[in-house]
Amino acid sequence: TIEDNVDYLTELDAKIGDGDHGVNMSKGFKMIKKKLSTEVFSDIGEMLITSGRVLLDQIGGAMGPLYGGGLVSAGMALKGKTTIAKNDLYILFSSILASVKSLGGAKLGNKTMVDTLEPFVVEYKKQMKKNDLIDTFKKALTKAKEGMESTRNMISKVGRSSRLLERSKGHIDVGAASSYLILKSFYKYLKNMKGAKN
């Protein structure tokens, strides 16, 4: 999904950032794909930690540390897991959110990827008590999209775009957009996976 949307992400980032988000994200996920195809992992946590370290080592700007640190945190939380159930996905995404907030210092309403991730995590937790995995993720994804779109009317409070003040208004935050695209891609994967119900 990131590779399919490089131009879209580049266009968003060029308006209020430095224009390299799409290229960096595409490069990072290609490198993760290559790394995962050449190694065997004992558990899901180890795989996530390795993926995160690829981004931390290879991707510049804010996104390498934020996404990379998030994956490492999620991997630490899921060490020893060889399968992932509904609750494990909550742990995964809530760990990423906590890491992003801690590393970047952003909170809800600051016009960042937190505005996509936090509504997703909150809704996921709410829905997982009464729905199967697919329905839980679908409802949470709707909140993530609303969160992403809400960044259009925000004034950036952190990062490079915060220097633009009022001029940052009127544009969707690129980190919020890439986070949504990743969640959307994850949902498509889950829908096509046999037995993804619990």
Secondary structure, 3 states (H helix, E strand, C coil): CCHHHHHHHHHHHHHHCCCCHHHHHHHHHHHHHHHHHHCCCCCHHHHHHHHHHHHHHHCCCCHHHHHHHHHHHHHHHCCCCCCCCHHHHHHHHHHHHHHHHHHHCCCCCCCCCHHHHHHHHHHHHHHCCCCCHHHHHHHHHHHHHHHHHHHHHCCCCCCHHHHHHHHHCCCCCHHHHHHHHHHHHHHHHHHHCCCCCC
